[in-house]
Amino acid sequence: MQSPVAHLQICVAHQQSALSILHQYLQDQRHLGPAQPSPSQTPRSSSTLRQPSFSSGTRRIPPSATSSKRRTILQVARESKLTRLTGFISGLLNLEQNALSALQETHLHVECKLSAELRNLCSRLAAREDCLRLDADLKAIEQCLRDIALQLLSSLSSNKSGSHLQTIPVLKELFKKFLVI
């Protein structure tokens, strides 16, 4: 049987992996900008736009030139949610590594299953090529993080040591700040 400390270290490793996946995904999305169709997906008839010009009659403007810098409200909202989720994971990891590492002599009930699920959800989100299930993935990640935080809160609340009591308000504040409950 694993010690509570080893169990917590495995959970932290899963969460670190999830954080790095989300962080990389967020950076990739910021660099890519709005999705542009590949040349093979662009229909021949819409490869250029005709706009009236005062001098030569027609002017050709590539479609990517008109929308390459614009992002939709949905893209901005998704990026904001991803930023909040990465912030929450980072804060949770910081809490676990700093405050909870001092609690090695006590037993904390933390399920690795939730941390592994978080890592898997983040991997699935990053591997998606379509945006059809992106919002559902974000909601699933958020729910998983809520479950992890609630489990830690419950475990800390059941053990009334001084260091546990100091950690509870920090976790509650983190929970409120990032998951807006």
BELDAUR-V55273 format. One record per pair of residues at least 6 apart in sequence whose ideal C-beta (glycine too) atoms are under 8 Angstrom apart, sorted by sequence separation. I is the first residue (numbers start at 1). J is the second residue. If there is no record, write none. Layout:
# BELDAUR-V55273
I:J, I:J
This chain:
# BELDAUR-V55273
52:58, 53:59, 128:134, 175:181, 51:58, 52:59, 157:164, 2:10, 50:58, 51:59, 100:108, 156:164, 50:59, 125:134, 128:137, 50:60, 51:61, 49:60, 156:167, 157:168, 48:60, 49:61, 125:137, 156:168, 48:61, 124:137, 125:138, 48:62, 49:63, 47:62, 48:63, 153:168, 156:171, 47:63, 121:137, 125:141, 46:63, 49:66, 153:171, 121:140, 122:141, 152:171, 153:172, 121:141, 42:63, 149:171, 153:175, 118:141, 121:144, 149:174, 118:144, 149:175, 117:144, 118:145, 36:64, 89:118, 146:175, 114:144, 118:148, 149:179, 36:68, 34:67, 114:147, 115:148, 146:179, 34:68, 114:148, 145:179, 33:68, 146:181, 33:69, 34:70, 34:71, 114:151, 142:179, 33:71, 34:72, 110:148, 111:151, 34:75, 110:151, 109:151, 110:152, 108:152, 109:154, 110:155, 29:75, 109:155, 108:155, 108:156, 29:78, 30:79, 109:158, 29:79, 108:159, 100:152, 107:159, 26:79, 29:82, 85:138, 92:145, 106:159, 106:161, 26:82, 78:134, 82:138, 85:141, 89:145, 92:148, 96:152, 25:82, 26:83, 78:135, 81:138, 85:142, 88:145, 92:149, 103:161, 106:164, 22:82, 26:86, 78:138, 85:145, 92:152, 103:163, 81:142, 102:163, 103:164, 22:85, 23:86, 22:86, 99:163, 103:167, 19:86, 22:89, 99:166, 100:167, 99:167, 19:89, 18:89, 19:90, 99:170, 95:167, 15:89, 19:93, 95:170, 95:171, 15:92, 16:93, 15:93, 95:174, 12:93, 15:96, 92:174, 91:174, 12:96, 11:96, 12:97, 88:174, 91:177, 91:178, 8:96, 88:177, 88:178, 87:178, 88:179, 8:100, 85:178, 84:178, 84:179, 35:131, 18:115, 25:122, 14:112, 21:119, 5:104, 11:110, 4:104, 8:108, 11:111, 15:115, 18:118, 22:122, 25:125, 11:112, 14:115, 18:119, 21:122, 25:126, 4:106, 8:110, 10:112, 13:115, 14:116, 17:119, 21:123, 24:126, 4:107, 7:110, 11:114, 12:115, 15:118, 18:121, 22:125, 4:108, 11:115, 14:118, 15:119, 18:122, 21:125, 22:126, 7:112, 10:115, 14:119, 17:122, 21:126, 4:110, 22:141, 15:148
